[in-house]
Amino acid sequence: MERTLKEKQLLLERILRDTGGCVIGFSGGVDSTLLFAVAAAVLGERALAVTATSETYPERERREAEALALQLGGRHRIIVSEELDIPGFTQNPVDRCYHCKKELFGKLCRIAREEGIPTVVDGSNLDDRGDYRPGKLALGELGVRSPLVEAGFTKVDIRELSRELGLPNWDKPAFACLSSRFPYGDEITREKVSQVGQAEESLRELGLRVLRVRHHGDVARIELGPKEFQLVVNELRDEVIGRVKSAGYAYVALDLQGYRTGAMNEILGVTHERR
């Protein structure tokens, strides 16, 4: 029998309490925010959220994570993640996320040992299991637990409970690191990441929430949510073209399929994107 949302919440609280303390990979997304909020409530000082900042994440994401942690009142630390220096990462192989997760959560495991905290957790949920996620292999190798999966939470559950708990980002769109904007095999450089980041941030300034700028050399292929798509076509076309070209692209293409999870994996016949 399917558990009710309240039953899942109580189970999540019990799972986290039974860890005796946990270090949380905290991106500031809806999943890890709920996990941090519940962990801070049941574990107090034994819950430590860690946010990694790097060139592949916009400064805006770091600021939002800091503000959320302050609002939640739990312990929070920011570290530097250096995935662009990881051998094998910048070549952008199909298992790129494995290398990133191994480096990042390896750091979280070291922090846990230094703090005397027994468990490291991430914000994966049940809906993630059907996606192509090579990073999950790295988490398994490091012994990282996924309490939201253990408690049976889907993405819909997470948003609903977050809304009930008054978490301000309950409806925040999914976000993946900027490295996910490049076709596999296309080398990831600091210059390219900066270019994509500039293009996306300039479009967000227009009020567009659900979007991705996919990098294809001189071409920026823009994926938008349904509302954003209509807004761009009807009102913002010229502004979008100008802003994306100002980021260094020669051509601006609007993807008629719109935003979908893991578009760069379509050539693999699978889907993937971090939530």
Contacts in CASP RR format, 6 or more apart in sequence:
PFRMAT RR
TARGET T0000
AUTHOR 0000-0000-0000
METHOD contacts of the structure
MODEL  1
MERTLKEKQLLLERILRDTGGCVIGFSGGVDSTLLFAVAAAVLGERALAV
TATSETYPERERREAEALALQLGGRHRIIVSEELDIPGFTQNPVDRCYHC
KKELFGKLCRIAREEGIPTVVDGSNLDDRGDYRPGKLALGELGVRSPLVE
AGFTKVDIRELSRELGLPNWDKPAFACLSSRFPYGDEITREKVSQVGQAE
ESLRELGLRVLRVRHHGDVARIELGPKEFQLVVNELRDEVIGRVKSAGYA
YVALDLQGYRTGAMNEILGVTHERR
3 11 0 8 1.000
3 152 0 8 1.000
5 157 0 8 1.000
5 160 0 8 1.000
5 161 0 8 1.000
5 164 0 8 1.000
8 151 0 8 1.000
8 152 0 8 1.000
8 153 0 8 1.000
8 157 0 8 1.000
8 161 0 8 1.000
9 38 0 8 1.000
9 151 0 8 1.000
9 161 0 8 1.000
11 150 0 8 1.000
11 151 0 8 1.000
11 152 0 8 1.000
12 38 0 8 1.000
12 147 0 8 1.000
12 148 0 8 1.000
12 150 0 8 1.000
12 151 0 8 1.000
12 153 0 8 1.000
13 38 0 8 1.000
13 41 0 8 1.000
13 42 0 8 1.000
15 147 0 8 1.000
15 150 0 8 1.000
15 151 0 8 1.000
16 22 0 8 1.000
16 38 0 8 1.000
16 39 0 8 1.000
16 42 0 8 1.000
16 43 0 8 1.000
16 47 0 8 1.000
16 121 0 8 1.000
16 147 0 8 1.000
17 42 0 8 1.000
17 43 0 8 1.000
19 43 0 8 1.000
19 118 0 8 1.000
19 119 0 8 1.000
19 121 0 8 1.000
19 145 0 8 1.000
20 43 0 8 1.000
20 46 0 8 1.000
20 117 0 8 1.000
20 118 0 8 1.000
20 119 0 8 1.000
21 39 0 8 1.000
21 43 0 8 1.000
21 46 0 8 1.000
21 47 0 8 1.000
21 117 0 8 1.000
21 118 0 8 1.000
21 119 0 8 1.000
22 39 0 8 1.000
22 43 0 8 1.000
22 46 0 8 1.000
22 47 0 8 1.000
22 48 0 8 1.000
22 112 0 8 1.000
22 117 0 8 1.000
22 118 0 8 1.000
22 119 0 8 1.000
22 120 0 8 1.000
22 121 0 8 1.000
22 145 0 8 1.000
23 48 0 8 1.000
23 49 0 8 1.000
23 50 0 8 1.000
23 108 0 8 1.000
23 109 0 8 1.000
23 111 0 8 1.000
23 112 0 8 1.000
23 115 0 8 1.000
23 117 0 8 1.000
23 119 0 8 1.000
23 120 0 8 1.000
23 121 0 8 1.000
24 32 0 8 1.000
24 35 0 8 1.000
24 36 0 8 1.000
24 39 0 8 1.000
24 47 0 8 1.000
24 48 0 8 1.000
24 49 0 8 1.000
24 50 0 8 1.000
24 120 0 8 1.000
24 121 0 8 1.000
24 122 0 8 1.000
24 123 0 8 1.000
25 32 0 8 1.000
25 49 0 8 1.000
25 50 0 8 1.000
25 51 0 8 1.000
25 52 0 8 1.000
25 105 0 8 1.000
25 108 0 8 1.000
25 120 0 8 1.000
25 121 0 8 1.000
25 122 0 8 1.000
25 123 0 8 1.000
26 32 0 8 1.000
26 33 0 8 1.000
26 35 0 8 1.000
26 36 0 8 1.000
26 49 0 8 1.000
26 50 0 8 1.000
26 51 0 8 1.000
26 65 0 8 1.000
26 69 0 8 1.000
26 76 0 8 1.000
27 51 0 8 1.000
27 52 0 8 1.000
27 61 0 8 1.000
27 65 0 8 1.000
27 175 0 8 1.000
27 274 0 8 1.000
28 51 0 8 1.000
28 61 0 8 1.000
28 64 0 8 1.000
28 65 0 8 1.000
28 68 0 8 1.000
28 169 0 8 1.000
29 65 0 8 1.000
29 169 0 8 1.000
29 172 0 8 1.000
29 175 0 8 1.000
29 275 0 8 1.000
30 158 0 8 1.000
30 159 0 8 1.000
30 162 0 8 1.000
30 167 0 8 1.000
30 169 0 8 1.000
30 170 0 8 1.000
30 171 0 8 1.000
30 172 0 8 1.000
30 275 0 8 1.000
31 123 0 8 1.000
31 124 0 8 1.000
31 125 0 8 1.000
31 148 0 8 1.000
31 155 0 8 1.000
31 158 0 8 1.000
31 275 0 8 1.000
32 49 0 8 1.000
32 122 0 8 1.000
32 123 0 8 1.000
33 68 0 8 1.000
33 72 0 8 1.000
33 162 0 8 1.000
33 167 0 8 1.000
33 169 0 8 1.000
34 148 0 8 1.000
34 158 0 8 1.000
34 161 0 8 1.000
34 162 0 8 1.000
34 165 0 8 1.000
34 167 0 8 1.000
35 121 0 8 1.000
35 123 0 8 1.000
35 147 0 8 1.000
35 148 0 8 1.000
36 47 0 8 1.000
36 49 0 8 1.000
36 68 0 8 1.000
36 69 0 8 1.000
36 72 0 8 1.000
36 74 0 8 1.000
37 72 0 8 1.000
37 162 0 8 1.000
37 165 0 8 1.000
37 167 0 8 1.000
39 47 0 8 1.000
39 49 0 8 1.000
39 121 0 8 1.000
40 47 0 8 1.000
40 49 0 8 1.000
40 72 0 8 1.000
40 73 0 8 1.000
40 74 0 8 1.000
40 75 0 8 1.000
44 74 0 8 1.000
44 75 0 8 1.000
45 75 0 8 1.000
46 117 0 8 1.000
47 74 0 8 1.000
47 75 0 8 1.000
48 75 0 8 1.000
48 76 0 8 1.000
48 77 0 8 1.000
48 111 0 8 1.000
48 115 0 8 1.000
48 117 0 8 1.000
49 69 0 8 1.000
49 74 0 8 1.000
49 75 0 8 1.000
49 76 0 8 1.000
49 77 0 8 1.000
50 76 0 8 1.000
50 77 0 8 1.000
50 78 0 8 1.000
50 79 0 8 1.000
50 107 0 8 1.000
50 108 0 8 1.000
50 111 0 8 1.000
51 62 0 8 1.000
51 65 0 8 1.000
51 66 0 8 1.000
51 69 0 8 1.000
51 76 0 8 1.000
51 77 0 8 1.000
51 78 0 8 1.000
51 79 0 8 1.000
52 78 0 8 1.000
52 79 0 8 1.000
52 80 0 8 1.000
52 81 0 8 1.000
52 104 0 8 1.000
52 107 0 8 1.000
53 62 0 8 1.000
53 78 0 8 1.000
53 79 0 8 1.000
53 80 0 8 1.000
53 81 0 8 1.000
54 80 0 8 1.000
54 81 0 8 1.000
54 82 0 8 1.000
54 83 0 8 1.000
54 84 0 8 1.000
54 177 0 8 1.000
55 84 0 8 1.000
55 178 0 8 1.000
55 190 0 8 1.000
55 193 0 8 1.000
55 194 0 8 1.000
56 83 0 8 1.000
56 84 0 8 1.000
56 177 0 8 1.000
56 178 0 8 1.000
56 179 0 8 1.000
56 193 0 8 1.000
57 177 0 8 1.000
57 178 0 8 1.000
58 178 0 8 1.000
58 197 0 8 1.000
58 200 0 8 1.000
58 201 0 8 1.000
60 201 0 8 1.000
60 204 0 8 1.000
61 175 0 8 1.000
62 78 0 8 1.000
64 169 0 8 1.000
65 76 0 8 1.000
65 78 0 8 1.000
66 76 0 8 1.000
66 78 0 8 1.000
68 168 0 8 1.000
68 169 0 8 1.000
69 76 0 8 1.000
70 76 0 8 1.000
71 168 0 8 1.000
77 111 0 8 1.000
79 107 0 8 1.000
79 111 0 8 1.000
81 100 0 8 1.000
81 103 0 8 1.000
81 104 0 8 1.000
81 107 0 8 1.000
82 103 0 8 1.000
83 89 0 8 1.000
83 99 0 8 1.000
83 100 0 8 1.000
83 103 0 8 1.000
83 104 0 8 1.000
83 177 0 8 1.000
83 179 0 8 1.000
84 90 0 8 1.000
84 188 0 8 1.000
84 190 0 8 1.000
84 193 0 8 1.000
86 99 0 8 1.000
86 100 0 8 1.000
86 103 0 8 1.000
87 99 0 8 1.000
88 96 0 8 1.000
88 99 0 8 1.000
89 96 0 8 1.000
89 99 0 8 1.000
89 100 0 8 1.000
89 179 0 8 1.000
89 188 0 8 1.000
90 187 0 8 1.000
90 188 0 8 1.000
90 189 0 8 1.000
91 185 0 8 1.000
91 187 0 8 1.000
91 188 0 8 1.000
92 179 0 8 1.000
92 182 0 8 1.000
92 183 0 8 1.000
92 184 0 8 1.000
92 185 0 8 1.000
92 186 0 8 1.000
92 187 0 8 1.000
92 188 0 8 1.000
93 184 0 8 1.000
93 185 0 8 1.000
94 134 0 8 1.000
94 184 0 8 1.000
94 268 0 8 1.000
95 134 0 8 1.000
95 135 0 8 1.000
96 134 0 8 1.000
96 179 0 8 1.000
96 184 0 8 1.000
97 133 0 8 1.000
97 134 0 8 1.000
97 135 0 8 1.000
97 138 0 8 1.000
97 272 0 8 1.000
97 274 0 8 1.000
98 134 0 8 1.000
98 135 0 8 1.000
98 137 0 8 1.000
98 138 0 8 1.000
99 138 0 8 1.000
100 135 0 8 1.000
100 177 0 8 1.000
100 179 0 8 1.000
101 135 0 8 1.000
101 136 0 8 1.000
101 138 0 8 1.000
101 139 0 8 1.000
102 135 0 8 1.000
102 138 0 8 1.000
102 141 0 8 1.000
102 142 0 8 1.000
105 120 0 8 1.000
105 122 0 8 1.000
105 138 0 8 1.000
105 139 0 8 1.000
105 142 0 8 1.000
105 144 0 8 1.000
106 142 0 8 1.000
108 120 0 8 1.000
108 144 0 8 1.000
109 120 0 8 1.000
109 142 0 8 1.000
109 144 0 8 1.000
111 117 0 8 1.000
112 118 0 8 1.000
112 119 0 8 1.000
112 120 0 8 1.000
119 145 0 8 1.000
120 142 0 8 1.000
120 143 0 8 1.000
120 144 0 8 1.000
120 145 0 8 1.000
121 144 0 8 1.000
121 145 0 8 1.000
121 146 0 8 1.000
121 147 0 8 1.000
122 139 0 8 1.000
122 144 0 8 1.000
122 145 0 8 1.000
122 146 0 8 1.000
123 146 0 8 1.000
123 147 0 8 1.000
123 148 0 8 1.000
124 136 0 8 1.000
124 139 0 8 1.000
124 146 0 8 1.000
124 148 0 8 1.000
124 149 0 8 1.000
125 146 0 8 1.000
125 148 0 8 1.000
125 149 0 8 1.000
125 152 0 8 1.000
125 153 0 8 1.000
125 154 0 8 1.000
125 155 0 8 1.000
125 157 0 8 1.000
125 158 0 8 1.000
125 275 0 8 1.000
126 148 0 8 1.000
126 149 0 8 1.000
126 152 0 8 1.000
126 153 0 8 1.000
126 154 0 8 1.000
127 154 0 8 1.000
127 155 0 8 1.000
127 275 0 8 1.000
128 136 0 8 1.000
128 149 0 8 1.000
128 275 0 8 1.000
129 149 0 8 1.000
130 271 0 8 1.000
131 261 0 8 1.000
131 262 0 8 1.000
131 270 0 8 1.000
131 271 0 8 1.000
131 272 0 8 1.000
131 273 0 8 1.000
132 265 0 8 1.000
132 268 0 8 1.000
132 270 0 8 1.000
132 271 0 8 1.000
132 272 0 8 1.000
133 272 0 8 1.000
134 272 0 8 1.000
139 146 0 8 1.000
148 158 0 8 1.000
153 161 0 8 1.000
155 275 0 8 1.000
159 170 0 8 1.000
159 171 0 8 1.000
162 169 0 8 1.000
162 170 0 8 1.000
163 170 0 8 1.000
163 171 0 8 1.000
173 209 0 8 1.000
173 210 0 8 1.000
174 261 0 8 1.000
174 273 0 8 1.000
174 274 0 8 1.000
174 275 0 8 1.000
175 274 0 8 1.000
176 262 0 8 1.000
176 273 0 8 1.000
176 274 0 8 1.000
177 274 0 8 1.000
178 193 0 8 1.000
178 196 0 8 1.000
178 197 0 8 1.000
178 200 0 8 1.000
179 188 0 8 1.000
179 193 0 8 1.000
180 262 0 8 1.000
180 264 0 8 1.000
180 273 0 8 1.000
180 274 0 8 1.000
181 196 0 8 1.000
181 212 0 8 1.000
181 213 0 8 1.000
181 214 0 8 1.000
181 215 0 8 1.000
181 264 0 8 1.000
182 188 0 8 1.000
182 192 0 8 1.000
182 196 0 8 1.000
182 214 0 8 1.000
182 215 0 8 1.000
182 264 0 8 1.000
183 214 0 8 1.000
183 215 0 8 1.000
183 216 0 8 1.000
183 264 0 8 1.000
183 267 0 8 1.000
184 264 0 8 1.000
184 267 0 8 1.000
184 268 0 8 1.000
186 215 0 8 1.000
186 217 0 8 1.000
192 215 0 8 1.000
195 215 0 8 1.000
195 247 0 8 1.000
195 248 0 8 1.000
195 249 0 8 1.000
196 213 0 8 1.000
196 215 0 8 1.000
196 247 0 8 1.000
197 213 0 8 1.000
197 247 0 8 1.000
198 246 0 8 1.000
198 247 0 8 1.000
199 213 0 8 1.000
199 220 0 8 1.000
199 243 0 8 1.000
199 244 0 8 1.000
199 247 0 8 1.000
199 248 0 8 1.000
199 249 0 8 1.000
200 211 0 8 1.000
200 212 0 8 1.000
200 213 0 8 1.000
202 243 0 8 1.000
202 244 0 8 1.000
202 246 0 8 1.000
202 247 0 8 1.000
203 211 0 8 1.000
203 213 0 8 1.000
203 222 0 8 1.000
203 240 0 8 1.000
203 243 0 8 1.000
203 244 0 8 1.000
204 211 0 8 1.000
206 236 0 8 1.000
206 239 0 8 1.000
206 240 0 8 1.000
206 243 0 8 1.000
208 224 0 8 1.000
208 228 0 8 1.000
208 231 0 8 1.000
208 232 0 8 1.000
208 236 0 8 1.000
209 228 0 8 1.000
210 224 0 8 1.000
210 225 0 8 1.000
210 227 0 8 1.000
210 228 0 8 1.000
210 259 0 8 1.000
211 222 0 8 1.000
211 223 0 8 1.000
211 224 0 8 1.000
211 225 0 8 1.000
211 228 0 8 1.000
211 259 0 8 1.000
212 222 0 8 1.000
212 223 0 8 1.000
212 259 0 8 1.000
212 263 0 8 1.000
213 220 0 8 1.000
213 221 0 8 1.000
213 222 0 8 1.000
213 244 0 8 1.000
214 220 0 8 1.000
214 221 0 8 1.000
214 222 0 8 1.000
214 223 0 8 1.000
214 255 0 8 1.000
214 263 0 8 1.000
214 264 0 8 1.000
217 249 0 8 1.000
218 249 0 8 1.000
218 250 0 8 1.000
218 251 0 8 1.000
219 249 0 8 1.000
219 250 0 8 1.000
219 251 0 8 1.000
219 252 0 8 1.000
219 253 0 8 1.000
220 244 0 8 1.000
220 247 0 8 1.000
220 249 0 8 1.000
220 251 0 8 1.000
220 252 0 8 1.000
220 253 0 8 1.000
221 253 0 8 1.000
221 255 0 8 1.000
222 232 0 8 1.000
222 240 0 8 1.000
222 244 0 8 1.000
222 252 0 8 1.000
222 253 0 8 1.000
222 254 0 8 1.000
222 255 0 8 1.000
223 255 0 8 1.000
223 257 0 8 1.000
223 258 0 8 1.000
223 259 0 8 1.000
223 260 0 8 1.000
223 263 0 8 1.000
224 232 0 8 1.000
224 254 0 8 1.000
224 255 0 8 1.000
224 258 0 8 1.000
224 259 0 8 1.000
225 258 0 8 1.000
225 259 0 8 1.000
226 258 0 8 1.000
228 259 0 8 1.000
229 254 0 8 1.000
229 258 0 8 1.000
232 240 0 8 1.000
232 254 0 8 1.000
233 254 0 8 1.000
240 252 0 8 1.000
241 252 0 8 1.000
242 252 0 8 1.000
244 252 0 8 1.000
245 252 0 8 1.000
255 263 0 8 1.000
257 263 0 8 1.000
260 271 0 8 1.000
261 271 0 8 1.000
261 272 0 8 1.000
261 273 0 8 1.000
262 271 0 8 1.000
262 272 0 8 1.000
262 273 0 8 1.000
265 271 0 8 1.000
265 272 0 8 1.000
END
